[in-house]
Amino acid sequence: MEDREPRAASENVMHTTTVIEDGPGELASWLRLQLLPGVGPVAARALLARFGLPPQIFAASFEALREVVPAGVARAILQPPGALANSRLELTLQWLQRPGNAVLTLADDAYPLLLLEIADPPLLLYVRGRVQLLSRPGVAVIGSRNASTQGMRNAAAFAEALSQAGVTIVSGLALGIDTHAHEGGLRGEGSTVAVIGTGADLVYPRRNLELANRIAAQGCIVSEYALGLPAMPGNFPRRNRLISGLARGVLVIEAAAQSGSLITARLAGEYGRDVYALPGSIHSTLAKGCHALIKQGAKLVESVDDVLQELRWTGGAGAAAPIRRPVPEQAGPASALLAVLGYDPCDADTIAARSRLAIPALMGELLALELAGLVERLPGGLFQRCK
């Protein structure tokens, strides 16, 4: 029953605009509520449902508060704001002076309605960029950080085609699949939303700083975490619920058997979202998670049209073309070796037996194909065709 209570609480909050235009007092009370010791999301929403907006919570009597929260928490609510709350407010007000920055509260008209459907929507969302993208139809494109070359190409291609059809791409700004999903999303009118696990004024990983700046300019970066909060391991699994919550469906490109992407997919199923997965080679560890999802009922996806049909998508910029494997233009020995290799990971001895090449000659050919971006070297001495 716990997942029903927060939804009702969030729906009972009066929807008014509570960003900086209403003055720092309103925002200060939301920040103070977020920072109260002993008050988690469930208790905060219970307080909001009982008293209304945060100023009314802090104006309530001890006896009234005690009906909702334990005595210790009620006493903490009645204490004046501490140094942490005051410094956080000052930092936030300064951050809001910069163009493109916004803070949405749970009672804000611009707060994405889809997030109100999840069990624990954040009290505050810190946003850089186009706030309206948070309320547009989106698909989460996620997968392994240690993705294969083909997986990253698939992520970019699917994301670009979906974005060109008008679907917003949601992902987590991690290396690997997420990075290429954002890149693809930026190439279409649907653009992209990056849900991050740090404060919105920070970028993690730093290797994605330039990408994050482009997303802030052309898309949207969103975080539930207070400004200045650095990367912490527990934040990233928690932000996964926002990735699935903001999207109408979740597409898993590559995932190992114990991948964090499976957490996002599981949450999507719990929220009533569609789950899609790309199949891969039965020999690839990065396909194990996708295959497990398909066995559990995820939609097997081979083209963007598969996703759009499941979404019953009629809007956007026209029909999306299926994603097809590019055909290499090479002819001669290189093309023959690619044909022998196939698309499954394969060891050098097996390739040598198939191609009837001596190992020294074969390794030279494989190196040339690797440098040309046609073959990828995998852990364990395996090789896989990329195109």
Residue pairs with C-beta under 8 A, 6 or more apart in sequence:
2 42
2 119
3 119
5 42
5 45
5 46
6 41
6 42
6 45
6 119
6 120
6 121
7 116
7 117
7 119
8 49
9 45
9 46
9 48
9 49
10 45
10 48
10 106
10 116
10 121
11 116
12 48
12 49
13 45
13 48
13 49
13 52
13 53
13 106
13 107
14 52
14 53
14 107
15 107
15 108
15 109
15 111
16 22
16 53
16 107
16 108
16 109
17 108
17 109
17 110
18 26
18 27
18 30
18 53
18 105
18 107
18 108
19 27
19 96
19 102
19 103
19 104
19 105
19 108
19 110
20 27
20 93
20 96
20 103
24 89
24 93
25 55
26 53
26 54
26 55
27 89
27 92
27 93
27 103
27 105
28 81
28 85
28 89
29 53
29 54
29 55
29 57
29 58
30 54
30 103
30 105
30 123
30 124
31 85
31 88
31 89
31 92
31 124
31 226
32 54
32 58
32 81
32 85
33 39
33 44
33 47
33 54
33 57
33 123
34 44
34 123
34 124
34 226
35 84
35 85
35 88
35 226
36 44
36 73
36 76
36 77
37 73
37 76
38 69
38 70
38 72
38 73
38 76
39 47
39 69
39 73
39 76
39 77
41 120
41 121
41 122
41 123
42 120
43 68
43 69
43 73
44 123
45 106
45 123
46 68
46 69
47 57
47 65
47 68
47 69
48 54
48 57
48 106
48 107
50 64
50 67
50 68
51 57
51 60
51 64
53 107
57 65
57 77
58 77
58 78
60 77
62 74
62 75
62 78
65 73
65 74
65 77
65 78
66 74
69 77
88 226
88 227
91 227
91 228
92 103
92 226
92 227
95 101
95 126
95 200
95 201
95 227
96 102
96 103
100 128
100 129
100 216
100 217
101 126
101 127
101 128
101 200
102 110
102 126
102 127
102 131
103 124
103 125
103 126
103 127
104 110
104 111
104 124
104 125
104 127
104 131
104 134
105 111
105 123
105 124
106 121
106 122
106 123
106 124
110 131
110 132
110 134
110 135
111 121
111 125
112 125
112 134
112 135
112 246
113 135
114 135
114 245
114 246
114 247
114 248
115 121
115 122
115 125
115 242
115 245
115 246
117 245
117 271
117 272
118 241
118 242
118 245
118 267
118 271
119 241
120 241
121 245
122 224
122 242
123 224
124 224
125 134
125 222
125 223
125 224
126 199
126 200
126 222
126 223
126 224
126 225
126 226
126 227
127 134
127 200
127 220
127 221
127 222
128 200
128 216
128 220
128 221
128 222
129 215
129 216
129 217
129 218
129 219
129 220
129 221
130 191
130 218
130 219
130 220
131 220
133 168
133 191
133 192
133 193
133 219
133 220
134 193
134 220
134 222
134 246
136 168
136 190
137 166
137 167
137 168
137 248
137 311
137 313
137 315
138 167
138 168
138 169
138 170
138 190
138 193
138 246
138 247
138 248
139 162
139 167
139 168
139 169
139 170
139 247
139 248
139 249
139 250
139 251
139 307
139 311
140 169
140 170
140 171
140 243
140 244
140 246
140 247
140 249
140 250
140 251
140 264
140 268
141 155
141 158
141 159
141 162
141 169
141 170
141 171
141 177
141 178
141 181
141 184
141 185
141 251
141 253
142 171
142 172
142 177
142 178
142 181
142 243
142 250
142 251
142 252
142 253
142 255
142 261
142 264
142 265
143 151
143 155
143 176
143 177
143 178
143 181
143 252
143 253
143 254
143 255
143 259
143 261
144 151
144 176
144 177
144 253
144 254
144 255
144 256
144 259
144 261
144 286
145 174
145 175
145 176
145 177
145 178
146 176
146 286
147 155
147 176
147 177
147 180
147 253
147 254
147 286
148 254
148 284
148 286
148 376
148 378
148 384
148 386
149 373
149 376
149 386
150 376
150 384
150 386
151 176
151 177
151 253
151 254
151 286
152 176
152 177
152 179
152 180
153 180
153 386
154 253
154 254
154 278
154 323
155 177
155 178
155 180
155 181
155 184
155 253
156 180
156 181
156 183
156 184
157 184
157 323
158 181
158 184
158 251
158 253
158 304
158 307
158 323
159 169
159 171
159 180
159 181
159 182
159 183
159 184
159 185
159 188
159 192
160 184
160 185
160 187
160 188
161 184
161 188
161 304
161 320
161 321
161 323
162 169
162 184
162 185
162 188
162 190
162 304
162 307
162 308
162 320
163 169
163 184
163 185
163 186
163 187
163 188
163 189
163 190
163 191
163 192
164 187
164 188
164 189
164 190
164 316
164 317
164 318
164 320
165 188
165 190
165 304
165 308
165 313
165 316
165 317
165 318
165 319
165 320
166 188
166 189
166 190
166 313
166 315
166 316
166 317
167 190
167 308
167 311
167 313
167 316
168 185
168 190
168 191
168 192
168 193
169 181
169 182
169 184
169 185
169 190
169 191
169 192
169 193
170 192
170 193
170 195
170 243
170 246
170 247
171 177
171 178
171 181
171 182
171 185
171 192
171 193
171 194
171 195
171 243
172 178
172 194
172 195
172 196
172 197
172 236
172 239
172 240
172 243
173 179
173 182
173 194
173 195
173 196
173 203
173 204
173 208
173 211
173 212
173 215
173 221
174 205
174 236
175 205
175 207
175 208
177 253
177 254
177 261
179 208
179 211
181 192
181 253
182 192
182 194
182 211
182 215
182 219
183 211
185 191
185 192
185 219
186 192
186 214
186 215
186 218
186 219
188 317
189 316
189 317
190 316
191 218
191 219
191 220
192 215
192 219
192 220
193 219
193 220
193 221
193 222
193 246
194 212
194 215
194 219
194 220
194 221
194 222
195 222
195 223
195 239
195 242
195 243
195 246
196 202
196 203
196 204
196 221
196 222
196 223
196 225
196 239
197 204
197 223
197 225
197 231
197 232
197 235
197 236
197 238
197 239
198 204
198 223
198 225
198 229
198 230
198 231
198 235
199 223
199 225
199 226
199 227
199 228
199 229
199 230
200 221
200 222
200 223
200 225
200 227
201 227
201 228
202 228
202 229
202 230
202 231
203 209
203 212
204 230
204 231
212 221
215 221
222 242
222 246
223 239
224 239
224 242
225 235
229 235
236 260
237 260
237 263
240 260
240 263
240 264
240 267
241 264
241 267
243 250
243 264
244 250
244 264
244 265
244 267
244 268
244 271
244 273
245 267
245 271
247 268
247 273
248 273
248 274
248 311
249 268
249 273
249 274
249 275
249 276
249 307
249 310
249 311
250 264
250 265
250 268
250 273
250 274
250 275
250 276
251 276
251 277
251 278
251 301
251 307
252 261
252 262
252 264
252 265
252 275
252 276
252 277
252 278
252 289
252 290
252 293
252 298
253 278
253 290
254 278
254 280
254 286
254 287
254 289
254 290
255 261
255 262
255 277
255 286
255 288
255 289
255 290
255 293
256 285
256 286
256 288
256 289
257 285
257 288
257 289
257 292
258 289
259 289
261 289
262 289
262 292
262 293
265 275
265 277
265 293
265 298
268 274
268 275
269 275
274 299
274 310
274 311
275 293
275 297
275 298
275 299
276 298
276 299
276 300
276 301
276 306
276 307
276 310
277 289
277 290
277 291
277 293
277 294
277 298
277 299
277 300
277 301
278 290
278 301
278 302
279 287
279 290
279 291
279 294
279 300
279 302
280 286
280 287
280 290
280 291
281 287
281 343
281 344
281 345
281 384
282 291
282 344
283 344
283 345
284 344
284 345
284 384
290 298
294 300
299 306
299 307
299 310
300 306
301 307
302 322
302 323
303 322
303 323
303 324
304 320
304 321
304 322
304 323
305 319
305 320
305 322
308 320
325 343
325 387
326 387
327 387
328 334
328 335
328 338
328 374
328 387
330 338
330 374
333 365
334 365
334 368
334 369
334 372
334 374
336 355
337 351
337 355
337 357
337 365
337 366
337 369
338 369
338 374
338 375
338 385
338 387
340 351
340 354
340 355
341 351
341 354
341 375
341 383
341 384
341 385
342 385
343 384
343 385
344 384
345 378
345 382
345 383
345 384
346 382
346 383
346 384
347 380
347 381
347 382
347 383
348 359
348 362
348 363
348 366
348 381
348 383
349 359
351 357
351 362
351 366
351 383
352 358
352 359
352 362
355 362
357 365
366 375
366 377
366 383
369 375
370 376
370 377
370 383
373 386
373 387
374 385
374 386
374 387
375 383
375 384
375 385
375 386
376 383
376 384
376 385
376 386
377 383
378 384
